[in-house]
Amino acid sequence: MPRYELSLILKVMQRPETAAALRRTVETLMERGAVVRDLENMGEKLLPFKINKHNHRHVRGTYFLVDFYAAPSILTGLLDHLHRDVDVVRPTVLKNDAPVSSSSCCGPKQ
């Protein structure tokens, strides 16, 4: 299974509501067969621009990164589910490739 990173912006909420939204997201991943490796809280920040989502205008958001392994076939359904979640302002999934080692280069050393 390939490794992915879910960049998640949640609307600003109290801690219990934020924890419930994260729990829903991680449970959705696991129900679809994903293996969650890490969850990182990046904190609350101003959004780079105003985002209108679910009839609300958001200027601040709480950022999270979820590192997981999953089959590529689940990504479309996952993103569709996250776009319908009223607490999620912006979900983005990126493929997290293995880092390339600089010592494997066969060119001349400088």
N, C-alpha and C positions, 0 to 999 in steps of 0.2 A: 504494500500500500504506500502511495506517495505521502509525503509530509506536507502539511498546509499550515498557514497561519491566518487566523480570523482576527481582523482588526474590527473591533466593535465599539461604536459610540452609542452610549445609552443616554437618555434624557436625565437631567439632574433630579435625583430623588433622595429620600432619606435612606439610611443604610439598610433597613429590612427590605424595602422595596427593590433596591439595587441588588441585594443578595438573592431575592426571589427571581428577578429577571435573569441573573447569571445562572442560577440553578436550572431554570427552564431551558436556557440555551445549551448548557452542558448536557442535560438530560436528552435534549433533542439530538445532539451529536451522537451520544452513546446509543440511543434507540436505533439510529440509522447505521450502526456498526463502526463508528469512529472510536479511536483510542486517543483520549486526551492526555497529552504529556505535561502541559504547563498552563497556568492561568496567571497573567500578570496585570496588576492594576497600575495604569499609567497616570491616574489622577484626574481631577476635574480641570478642564481648560476652556478658554474661549474658543469657539469654533472659528475656522478661517473665514467663513462667510455664514450668513443666516441660512438656516435650512428649514423649509416648511415640510412638515411630516405629520400626517394624521390630524390635520386642521390646527396645528400648533406651530408657532414660529420659535425655533430654538437658536439661542445665541451662545449657550454653554453646553458642554457635554462631559460625560465621564468616559474616559478611554480605557479599553481593556484589550489585551492580546491573548488569544487562545491558540496554543500550539497543539496540533493533533495530526494523527494519521487517519486516512480514510480512502475509500474507493472513489475514484473520480465521478462515478455515476450518481453519488448522493448529493453532489454540490448544488445542482440546479434546484432540487427540492428543498435543500437546507436554506438556500438564499431566499427562495419564495416564502418559506415559513418565517424567516427573520424579517423580511420586508413587511409582513402582515402583523408582526408583534408591535403593539402600540408603545412599548418602552424603548424600542430600538430606533435610533435616529439614522444610523448608517452602518450597515454590515459590509465588509469587504474581505474576500478570501483570496489569498495569494499562495502560490505554490512555493514551498520553502526548500529549495535545492540544497544539496550538500555543498559546503564551502570548497572552493578550488584552492588547492595547495600551490603556493608560489614556487616551491622547490621542484615541481614536476615539469617546469618549462624546459624545453630542449634548446632554447635559443642561447646566444652568447651572454655571458655574465658581464655586467657593467659595473 
